[in-house]
């Protein structure tokens, strides 16, 4: 089995599915695509793992800018992208009952 491990200050992200309906429930035709800028971190390079300047962990859901992302032709649906760490603009964290992010 082949794996993809990012090098340098990069992460591997599995892009979320493109939405085909709006929040109000309108169905969009196939020609119109809402760009998806969220995904899950699949793998983190050794340069980032454990670096406190980058609070990114495996399986985090992140908001990212895909401009500098490199698609990985590894799966049929091609939803994997190697993204520079600087293009991750936010991490989604669930809050626990005390209001602390986990």
C-alpha positions in Angstrom: 0.0 0.0 0.0 1.3 3.4 -0.9 1.1 6.4 1.4 1.7 10.1 0.9 3.8 12.0 3.5 4.2 15.7 3.0 7.7 17.2 3.4 8.8 20.7 4.5 6.2 22.9 6.2 3.2 21.2 4.5 0.2 19.0 5.4 -1.9 16.6 3.5 -5.6 17.5 3.4 -8.7 15.5 2.2 -11.0 18.1 0.8 -14.6 18.0 2.0 -17.2 17.1 -0.6 -18.5 20.0 -2.8 -21.9 21.1 -1.8 -24.7 20.8 -4.4 -27.3 22.7 -2.3 -27.3 26.1 -0.7 -27.9 26.5 3.1 -31.5 27.5 2.2 -32.0 24.2 0.4 -31.8 25.2 -3.2 -30.3 22.6 -5.5 -27.5 23.8 -7.7 -27.0 22.5 -11.2 -23.8 20.5 -11.9 -22.3 23.4 -13.8 -22.3 25.6 -10.7 -19.7 24.7 -8.1 -19.3 26.2 -4.7 -15.5 26.1 -4.0 -14.8 24.0 -1.0 -12.2 25.4 1.3 -12.5 23.0 4.2 -11.1 19.6 4.7 -9.5 17.1 7.2 -5.8 16.9 7.9 -4.7 13.4 6.9 -0.9 13.7 7.4 1.5 16.3 8.8 5.1 16.7 7.8 7.8 16.0 10.4 8.8 19.8 10.2 5.4 20.7 11.6 4.5 17.8 14.0 5.1 18.9 17.5 5.9 22.6 16.5 3.9 24.7 19.0 3.8 27.6 16.4 1.4 25.4 14.3 -1.5 24.0 16.4 -2.4 21.5 13.7 -3.1 17.9 14.5 -4.0 14.9 12.4 -7.8 14.7 11.7 -8.3 18.4 12.5 -10.9 20.1 10.3 -9.4 23.1 8.7 -10.2 26.1 6.5 -7.6 26.5 3.8 -6.6 28.6 0.8 -6.2 26.1 -2.1 -4.2 28.6 -4.3 -0.8 27.0 -3.6 -2.2 23.5 -3.0 -0.9 20.6 -5.1 -3.5 17.9 -6.0 -2.4 14.4 -5.3 -3.4 12.0 -8.1 -3.6 9.1 -5.7 -7.3 8.4 -5.5 -10.0 8.2 -8.1 -12.0 11.2 -6.7 -8.7 13.3 -6.3 -9.7 15.0 -3.1 -6.2 14.9 -1.6 -4.1 18.0 -1.6 -0.7 18.9 -0.2 -1.1 22.4 1.3 1.6 24.7 2.7 1.1 25.3 6.4 0.8 29.1 5.8 -2.3 28.4 3.6 -4.3 27.0 6.5 -6.2 30.0 7.8 -8.3 28.4 10.6 -8.8 25.2 12.6 -12.3 24.2 13.7 -12.3 23.2 17.4 -15.2 21.9 19.4 -15.7 23.6 22.7 -16.3 21.5 25.8 -18.8 22.3 28.6 -16.3 24.7 30.3 -15.9 26.7 27.1 -12.4 25.4 26.4 -11.5 24.4 22.9 -10.5 20.7 22.6 
